[in-house]
Amino acid sequence: MTPVSAYLTCAGREIHYLDWPATGSAAPAPAWPGEGVATRSRGTVIAWHGLARTGRDMDELAVHLSRQGWRVICPDTLGRGLSQWSPAPRDEYCLAFYARQARELMDQLELATVHWVGTSMGGAIGTVCAAGLLEPSLRGRIRSLVLNDNAPELAQPAIERIKAYAGQPPAFVTVRELEAFFRQVYAPYGWLSDAQWRRLTETSTRRLPDGRVTPHYDPAMVQQFVLYPDDYRIWDHYDALDIPVLCLRGADSDLVLPETVSAMVGRGPGRTGQLTVIEVPGCGHAPALNVAAQLDLVSGFLTQSAA
């Protein structure tokens, strides 16, 4: 299947997204663990990528969900992929601005309600959108939330590790050298096929004026961690959630610590019994959502949440 590649102006900046249509399937949706065969419900899923990545990371998930009757919207965050780079990086590379853009994206696409799947930063954007503290008009419009190795508090040493490679992206003479770099820094994603590694590389590569290749994002986006040091401490947003939440934690994650997950269980949707936590074996930060076991966890949760 082929998604529609499209652009919208959100908060004055051009945002690119892929729109994967619902194609349906004759087969029933996978059952959520402990449940019988689920009844498939159609709806829209926003699948939002991680800090230095692009919406193309969600290709496998989008295909999987599309075949089950879901429409899937996969944006490129401001400063990433084919979206515009911010001319005001100090003001716009932050969760508040990303949430504003998400709200305008949903409004322009006339999405009354959605389900949200977010990897890392994408999960944080989904959390603040669903809570409605920054964008009150979004309150109640996000029906469920998948946090793919994301939590209301992140381990500082892991943030420093991410800043080290994201803030000063290397440049290489050849695309194959860049692929080798991606294979090294994203090894915690878990298993990817050679074809998936090649696609990850080719969909997140830009060529510099001197002819070398480098990751396809604005290095200034990492200023978020300096100018907004508490941007990812979002316990107040998490505590405001009143929707089903699935937290997928990479078993070897250095960003989402076990003690943080334990705290989540006693607060917000955890306190009200709406939180499900599953550790994903063979992954760190963050599971690539590209293999059947991971895809079925997400689609099963969404199916149950939409019932």
Secondary structure, 3 states (H helix, E strand, C coil): CCCEEEEEEECCEEEEEEEECCCCCCCCECCCCCCCCECCCCEEEEEECCCCCCHHHHHHHHHHHHCCCEEEEEECCCCECCCCCCCCHHHHCCHHHHHHHHHHHHHHCCCCCEEEEEECHHHHHHHHHHHCCCCHHHCCCEEEEEEECCCCCCCHHHHHHHHHHHCCCCCECCHHHHHHHHHHHCHHHCCCCHHHHHHHHHCCEEECCCCCEEECECHHHHHHHHHCCCCCCCHHHHHCCCCCEEEEEECCCCCCCHHHHHHHHCCHHHHCCCEEEEEECCCCCCCCCCCHHHHHHHHHHHHHHHC
